[in-house]
Amino acid sequence: MKILSAAVLAAAALAGAASAQTSLVSTPPALPPAPSAGLCVLLGERGQVIDARIAQTSGDAAMDDDAMALVRKLQWAPPYPKPGWLGVRITLSQAAPKPAAPGSMPHCSAASDAATANTI
């Protein structure tokens, strides 16, 4: 009887260890989305950035500052987008980039953005 109960206890212990190991191997928790900032960028005729404004804050002032610093260095290659205001979304992350969700680009026009935005 002692041998049988020891075997049952051993089997139960192994089953418990297996289920604990299974829970450790399960899918990792989802990472929070990387913060992104929506910017309005004023492009010149040769694709150079003339001005930029934060249109949609990331909620993190340091990230917004980094996004503005990055956008100051941008230069579009030919064929250049049409000169004028262009909405862009900048996400600073170590993860692989994902396409922006439809409708997530900021709407940019000189008149609507000039009153509330930061400039270069």
C-alpha positions as CSV (number, residue, x, y, z in Angstrom):
1,M,0.0,0.0,0.0
2,K,2.8,2.4,0.8
3,I,4.4,1.7,-2.6
4,L,1.1,2.4,-4.4
5,S,0.5,5.7,-2.5
6,A,4.1,6.8,-3.2
7,A,3.7,6.1,-6.9
8,V,0.4,8.1,-6.9
9,L,2.1,11.0,-5.1
10,A,5.0,10.9,-7.5
11,A,2.7,10.9,-10.5
12,A,0.7,13.8,-9.0
13,A,3.9,15.7,-8.4
14,L,5.1,15.2,-12.0
15,A,1.7,16.2,-13.3
16,G,1.8,19.4,-11.2
17,A,5.4,20.2,-12.4
18,A,4.3,19.6,-16.0
19,S,1.4,22.0,-15.7
20,A,3.5,24.6,-14.0
21,Q,6.1,24.2,-16.8
22,T,3.3,24.5,-19.4
23,S,2.1,27.8,-17.8
24,L,5.7,29.1,-18.0
25,V,5.9,28.3,-21.7
26,S,2.6,29.9,-22.6
27,T,2.6,33.1,-24.8
28,P,4.4,36.0,-23.3
29,P,2.3,39.0,-22.1
30,A,1.7,41.6,-24.8
31,L,4.0,44.6,-24.6
32,P,2.3,48.0,-24.3
33,P,2.1,49.8,-27.6
34,A,5.1,52.0,-28.3
35,P,4.3,55.7,-27.9
36,S,4.0,57.6,-31.1
37,A,3.6,61.3,-32.0
38,G,1.7,62.7,-34.9
39,L,3.6,65.5,-36.5
40,C,2.8,68.0,-39.3
41,V,5.8,68.6,-41.4
42,L,6.2,71.4,-43.9
43,L,8.1,70.2,-46.9
44,G,10.0,72.4,-49.4
45,E,10.1,71.8,-53.1
46,R,13.2,69.5,-52.8
47,G,11.8,67.4,-50.0
48,Q,13.5,69.3,-47.2
49,V,11.8,69.9,-43.9
50,I,11.1,73.6,-43.5
51,D,9.0,73.5,-40.3
52,A,7.4,70.9,-38.1
53,R,4.7,70.9,-35.4
54,I,3.4,68.4,-32.9
55,A,-0.2,67.7,-33.9
56,Q,-0.8,64.7,-31.6
57,T,1.3,64.3,-28.6
58,S,2.6,60.9,-27.5
59,G,1.8,61.8,-23.9
60,D,5.5,61.7,-23.2
61,A,7.3,65.1,-23.5
62,A,10.7,63.4,-24.0
63,M,9.4,61.3,-26.8
64,D,7.8,64.3,-28.4
65,D,11.2,66.1,-28.2
66,D,12.9,63.1,-29.8
67,A,10.3,62.9,-32.6
68,M,10.9,66.6,-33.3
69,A,14.7,66.1,-33.3
70,L,14.3,63.2,-35.7
71,V,11.9,65.1,-38.1
72,R,14.4,68.0,-38.3
73,K,16.9,65.6,-39.9
74,L,14.5,64.1,-42.5
75,Q,15.0,64.7,-46.2
76,W,12.6,63.1,-48.7
77,A,14.2,61.5,-51.8
78,P,12.8,62.0,-55.3
79,P,10.1,61.8,-56.2
80,Y,9.3,64.4,-53.6
81,P,5.9,64.6,-52.0
82,K,4.0,67.7,-52.9
83,P,5.4,70.7,-51.1
84,G,3.3,71.8,-48.2
85,W,2.1,70.3,-44.9
86,L,2.4,66.5,-44.6
87,G,1.1,64.4,-41.7
88,V,3.5,61.8,-40.4
89,R,3.5,59.5,-37.4
90,I,6.7,58.8,-35.6
91,T,7.1,55.8,-33.3
92,L,10.3,55.3,-31.4
93,S,10.7,51.6,-30.5
94,Q,13.1,48.7,-30.5
95,A,10.4,46.5,-32.1
96,A,9.9,46.0,-35.8
97,P,7.8,48.8,-37.3
98,K,4.1,48.2,-38.0
99,P,2.0,50.0,-40.6
100,A,0.1,53.0,-39.2
101,A,-3.5,52.3,-38.6
102,P,-5.9,53.9,-41.1
103,G,-6.9,57.4,-40.0
104,S,-4.0,57.6,-37.5
105,M,-2.0,60.3,-39.5
106,P,-2.6,63.8,-38.3
107,H,-4.6,66.1,-40.4
108,C,-2.3,69.0,-41.3
109,S,-3.1,72.4,-42.7
110,A,-1.2,75.6,-42.0
111,A,-4.3,77.4,-40.7
112,S,-5.5,74.7,-38.3
113,D,-2.1,73.7,-36.9
114,A,-0.4,77.1,-36.5
115,A,-2.3,78.2,-33.4
116,T,-1.6,75.2,-31.1
117,A,1.6,73.5,-32.3
118,N,5.3,73.6,-31.5
119,T,7.6,74.6,-34.3
120,I,11.2,73.8,-35.2
